[in-house]
Amino acid sequence: MMKRFLITSFLSILFLISYSEEMYISSPDKRLVVHLSLENGRLYYRVQLDGNEMLEKSPLGLKGKTVDLASNLHFMDHQVSNQIDLTYEERKIKRRQVRYQANELVCKLENDAKQKLDVIFRVSNNDIAFRYHVPQVGETANFPVEEELSGFKFPATTTTFLTPQASPMIGWMKTKPSYEEEYNPDQAIGEPSKYGVGYTFPALFHVGDRGWVLVSETGVNSLYCGSKLSEGAKDGLYKIAYPEPGENNGIGSAQPTIALPGYTPWRTLTVGNSLKPIVETTITFDVVEPQYAASTDYTFGRSTWSWLEWQDGSINFEDQKKFIDLSAAMGYEFSLVDNWWDARIGRDKIEELVVYGKDKGVGLCLWYNSNGYWNDAPQTPKNRMSTAVSRKEEMAWMQRIGIKGIKVDFFGGDKQETLKLYEDILSDANDYGLVVIFHGCTLPRGWERMYPNFVGSEAVLASENLIFTQHANDMEAFNACLHPFIRNTVGSMDFGPVLLNKRHNRENNGGTIRKTTEIFQVATAVLFQTPVQNFGITPNNLDEMPAHVIDFMKQVPTTWDETVFIDGYPGKYVILARKHADRWYVAGINAEKNEKIITVSLPMLSDNEWQLYTDNNDRTSKKAVIKPAEGKQLKLTIQPGGGFLVVSMR
């Protein structure tokens, strides 16, 4: 990793302060501009792209019981202008090599009581990140924050793509909120959320014919809480809101406390006149730093997962051997053993499974319940991840027998105390050489870069719901066409894709019914990004599926060097291209009721022949080798609930 910070003069960045106490900072290409103004002692900002107002006058500031850093503010000192040019490598995100270039403004303010606040803005092409720095003044060395006034006020023509935050301690065994609610597409601003407690990040806004804005946060760790968006006002204002007091069984404060001097997390906005900057953004990772070094060279890849289709009945020694065999047959790196393994298989037999897998080149990962006291989820092993003593004892055993990673479930909250548990699990797991997936959990906020052994988080209405309800199957295509534009833009998504069974049960003859095609399913292996994919394929698929489907699933990668948005609209259809090594994978799916005929240009594919996977009119799958038309264009017909894949030849 290489960093290069160029400290430039005050005038080298497009930055202006006038007698009316206004200033602005622009992106390197000067198209994206943030205007700041101080009016009657209160600080506001607004955002323009190509001269169009994308965010109207929106408030800034922090408040505590005895400290008000939102009112009676005055500009102080000279502003500091930095030009940032940063190059880093992160193999777990949508683009392996990233160059982040931005202009930075540090705005120093003081209130009438001489208490100080720094507001930091970084503006890159299509991205804005801002946060607060609170210096220490006098003896007081901490700042309990009661309210963050940061807001996002959208023009009246804006529509929203939001998912509601769930009320605390509701849902199955009181495990919510777990970021698993449904979306309302193209909804008017200011509409009340389902539960009345705001909306989860990330949040997508369509600003009419002006473009799009994605709002989220990053850099959240044990030093702060996870935040959300408030309920929207009818005038288009959404504000930062903190967790609900009842989260995690009421334990811990809903408001964060900062040690002074200290920083808040970054609030991020990706702004584009099309969806391309939204899908391709890396701002979540650009402004954070690694929190510790990797203890080993971690391996990522593909995994089988018996529990998804075979459920709890598969948690036995013989069935787990079957899925290790399946991983070996597919050339996969891992197999995941889910809940109840301690009771139904036992630790001695788990050690035997590790040896069995090692002989076949397959590493084992184990599921854990995060629980200490915060919900009623009964699955074991539990009370092993909730305290440092039990956690380190468990991880030492896993390291000794050769376990590769853990999946920890059932968190249910965003309080600072809960964020500390996430970080403690990650840090301890790194000491013992374990990768970590979180499930039933919060959104990852820059964690791929912050924590080298972090793999991904669920934080989405994921594939297990396809087994639980027919409604999830009926809505599968719609939801899948949302995630590349919203949830998966900001962090790895442990969805568990590619369920090839037509019926979602062990025998493939009962239960809920898959409504999407086989090619739709395999396309999600490319569309959904996370460095370890827990695929939903089962042993019977090897015999029941066409050879070209299985062959594709044997070679599909899970890490990407490049991601390019090609076309789509949230909830309707999506087409992405991703590159791994010297091969491009182009994937598309259609959630609309009618077949979609579309011509796409694929200039990134340099070969004269391409592999095309698509659906027949009867929804069966086919594979062909095709030659691109002039200009590397390809005309496609995508079936409703169907998909396609184009793969470059080596």
C-alpha positions, 0 to 999 in steps of 0.5 A, spaced: 500 500 500 502 506 498 500 513 500 501 520 498 499 526 501 500 533 497 499 539 502 498 544 497 497 552 498 490 555 500 489 557 493 490 550 489 484 548 491 477 551 488 475 554 495 473 560 497 471 564 503 467 571 503 465 576 508 458 573 508 461 567 511 460 562 505 465 557 502 465 552 497 470 546 495 469 542 489 471 535 486 478 535 482 474 535 476 470 541 478 463 538 477 461 536 484 461 542 489 459 542 496 457 549 499 458 551 506 454 557 509 454 559 516 447 563 518 445 565 525 450 561 528 448 555 524 452 551 519 449 548 513 451 545 506 448 544 500 451 539 494 451 541 486 453 536 480 454 540 474 450 546 476 444 542 478 442 542 486 442 535 488 442 536 496 438 543 498 441 547 504 442 541 510 444 542 517 451 540 520 453 540 527 453 536 534 450 536 541 451 534 548 448 535 554 453 541 556 456 542 549 452 545 543 456 544 537 451 546 533 448 553 535 452 560 536 458 558 531 463 562 529 468 561 523 475 561 526 482 561 524 484 559 517 481 553 513 486 548 511 486 545 504 489 539 502 489 535 496 489 527 497 492 522 492 492 515 495 493 508 492 491 502 495 490 495 494 484 491 497 482 484 494 475 483 498 472 489 494 469 490 487 475 493 485 482 491 487 486 497 485 484 503 487 486 510 486 482 515 491 483 523 489 480 528 493 480 535 495 479 536 503 477 542 507 477 542 514 472 548 517 474 550 524 469 553 528 468 555 535 461 557 539 460 562 544 463 558 550 469 557 546 468 550 545 471 547 538 468 543 532 472 541 526 468 539 520 472 535 515 469 535 507 473 530 502 470 531 495 472 526 490 469 525 483 462 523 484 463 522 492 463 526 498 465 524 505 464 528 511 465 527 519 467 531 525 473 532 529 472 535 536 478 537 540 479 537 547 478 544 551 480 544 558 480 538 563 474 534 559 476 528 556 470 525 553 463 528 549 457 524 550 453 526 543 446 526 544 444 528 537 448 529 530 444 534 526 447 532 520 442 532 515 440 531 507 435 535 504 432 533 497 429 537 492 421 536 492 422 531 485 426 526 489 423 519 490 426 514 494 429 507 495 429 505 502 428 499 507 426 501 514 429 500 520 426 495 524 424 496 532 428 493 537 427 486 540 421 484 535 421 478 529 424 471 530 426 470 538 427 478 538 433 478 534 431 484 530 433 489 527 438 485 523 437 489 516 432 484 513 426 488 511 423 490 504 424 496 500 419 500 497 421 503 490 420 510 487 417 512 493 415 519 495 420 523 500 417 524 507 413 517 507 413 514 514 417 508 514 414 501 516 416 501 524 416 509 525 424 509 527 427 511 520 431 507 515 437 503 514 443 505 510 445 505 505 439 509 502 438 511 495 435 517 492 433 519 485 433 526 484 428 526 478 432 528 471 438 531 475 441 524 477 442 519 483 444 520 490 447 514 495 447 516 502 451 511 507 456 512 513 463 508 513 469 508 518 464 505 524 468 501 529 468 501 537 469 508 538 462 510 536 455 507 534 452 505 528 447 510 525 441 510 521 437 515 517 431 518 521 424 519 518 423 523 512 420 530 513 415 532 508 420 538 505 425 532 504 430 532 510 432 526 513 437 526 518 442 522 522 439 518 527 442 513 533 440 506 535 433 505 539 434 505 546 431 498 546 436 495 542 440 489 544 435 488 550 436 495 552 443 494 554 448 500 553 447 507 551 443 508 544 448 515 544 455 514 543 461 517 547 467 520 544 474 520 547 477 527 546 480 529 542 476 524 537 472 523 530 465 521 528 465 516 523 464 519 515 458 520 512 458 519 505 454 521 499 455 518 492 452 523 487 451 521 479 447 524 473 447 516 472 447 510 476 454 508 474 457 512 479 453 509 484 454 502 483 462 503 482 463 507 488 469 505 493 468 511 497 466 506 503 473 504 503 477 510 500 477 514 507 478 508 512 484 505 514 486 498 516 486 497 524 491 492 524 495 487 520 493 480 518 496 475 522 496 470 516 495 470 508 487 469 508 484 465 503 477 467 500 473 463 495 467 458 494 463 454 499 458 449 500 452 450 505 448 444 507 443 448 512 440 452 506 436 447 502 437 441 507 436 445 514 437 443 521 436 435 519 443 436 515 447 437 521 450 430 522 456 427 521 454 423 514 451 429 511 457 434 512 461 429 509 457 429 503 457 437 503 465 436 503 465 431 498 461 436 494 466 442 495 471 437 493 467 435 486 466 443 485 473 445 487 471 449 492 475 452 498 470 451 504 464 448 507 460 451 512 457 447 518 451 451 521 448 451 527 447 446 533 454 442 530 456 442 538 450 438 540 449 434 534 456 432 531 460 434 537 467 437 537 471 430 537 467 429 530 468 436 528 475 434 528 474 428 524 471 432 519 476 437 519 481 432 517 476 429 512 476 435 509 483 437 509 485 430 505 480 433 500 483 440 499 476 443 503 477 447 509 471 447 514 468 454 517 463 453 523 457 457 525 456 461 532 451 464 536 453 471 538 448 471 544 450 473 551 443 476 553 441 480 547 435 475 544 432 468 545 435 465 539 436 458 542 441 455 537 448 453 539 454 453 540 452 460 544 455 464 549 462 462 546 463 469 542 460 474 547 466 474 552 473 475 551 475 469 555 470 464 552 471 467 545 479 466 546 478 459 548 474 457 543 478 460 537 484 457 540 481 450 539 479 452 532 486 454 530 489 447 533 484 443 529 485 447 523 478 451 522 478 456 517 473 461 519 467 463 523 460 465 521 457 469 527 449 470 528 444 474 531 446 481 533 440 485 533 443 492 534 447 498 532 449 501 539 456 503 541 457 497 545 454 492 540 459 495 535 465 493 540 463 486 540 463 486 532 470 489 533 473 484 538 470 478 535 474 480 529 480 482 532 481 476 536 479 472 530 485 475 527 490 473 532 487 466 531 488 466 523 480 466 522 476 469 517 469 472 519 462 472 516 457 476 520 449 474 519 443 477 522 447 483 523 448 490 521 451 493 515 459 493 514 461 500 514 468 500 511 470 493 514 473 490 508 479 495 509 479 496 516 479 489 518 483 484 514 480 478 516 473 480 515 469 477 509 462 479 509 455 481 512 448 478 511 445 485 512 440 483 507 433 479 506 438 473 504 437 467 501 434 463 507 428 467 506 427 463 499 426 456 503 421 460 509 416 463 504 413 463 497 413 470 498 420 471 498 421 467 491 415 471 488 419 477 490 426 474 488 428 477 482 425 484 484 430 484 490 436 481 486 435 487 482 435 492 488 442 489 491 447 491 486 444 499 486 444 499 494 446 494 499 452 491 495 454 498 493 457 499 500 460 492 502 460 485 501 453 481 502 453 474 505 447 473 501 448 465 499 446 465 492 445 460 487 439 455 489 438 450 483 433 446 486 426 447 483 423 446 490 426 448 496 427 442 500 432 436 501 429 432 496 427 437 491 420 435 491 416 440 496 416 446 499 417 453 496 417 454 489 423 457 485 420 462 480 427 464 477 431 460 471 437 457 472 441 462 469 438 467 473 441 463 479 448 463 476 448 470 474 447 472 481 454 469 483 457 474 479 452 480 481 452 479 488 459 481 491 463 478 497 469 474 497 467 468 500 460 465 497 456 460 501 453 457 495 446 454 495 448 448 491 446 441 493 449 434 491 443 432 487 444 438 482 451 435 480 446 430 476 440 434 475 443 440 472 446 441 465 453 440 465 454 447 462 451 450 469 455 446 473 461 447 469 460 455 470 459 454 478 466 450 478 470 456 475 466 462 477 471 466 482 469 470 488 474 476 488 474 481 482 479 486 479 474 491 476 467 492 476 463 496 471 456 498 471 453 497 464 445 498 464 439 497 469 434 500 474 433 498 481 428 493 482 427 492 474 433 489 471 441 490 472 447 488 468 454 488 470 461 486 468 466 484 473 473 482 471 478 476 475 485 476 472 484 476 465 477 474 464 471 478 464 464 476 466 458 480 464 451 478 468 444 480 467 437 479 470 430 481 469 425 482 474 420 485 469 414 481 467 415 481 460 422 479 456 427 484 455 430 486 449 436 490 450 443 491 446 449 492 450 456 494 448 462 490 451 468 494 449 472 491 455 471 484 452 477 483 447 476 476 444 473 475 438 469 469 441 465 469 447 461 464 451 454 466 452 449 463 457 442 464 457 435 462 457 431 458 452 423 461 451 421 455 455 426 457 461 431 452 460 438 454 459 443 453 454 450 455 452 453 457 446 460 460 443 458 467 439 462 472 435 460 479 437 457 484 432 461 490 430 463 495 435 462 489 440 455 489 441 450 484 443 443 484 442 440 480 448 433 477 450 432 476 457 426 472 460 422 475 466 425 472 472 431 470 467 438 472 466 444 471 462 452 471 462 457 473 457 464 470 459 470 472 455 475 466 452 482 465 455 
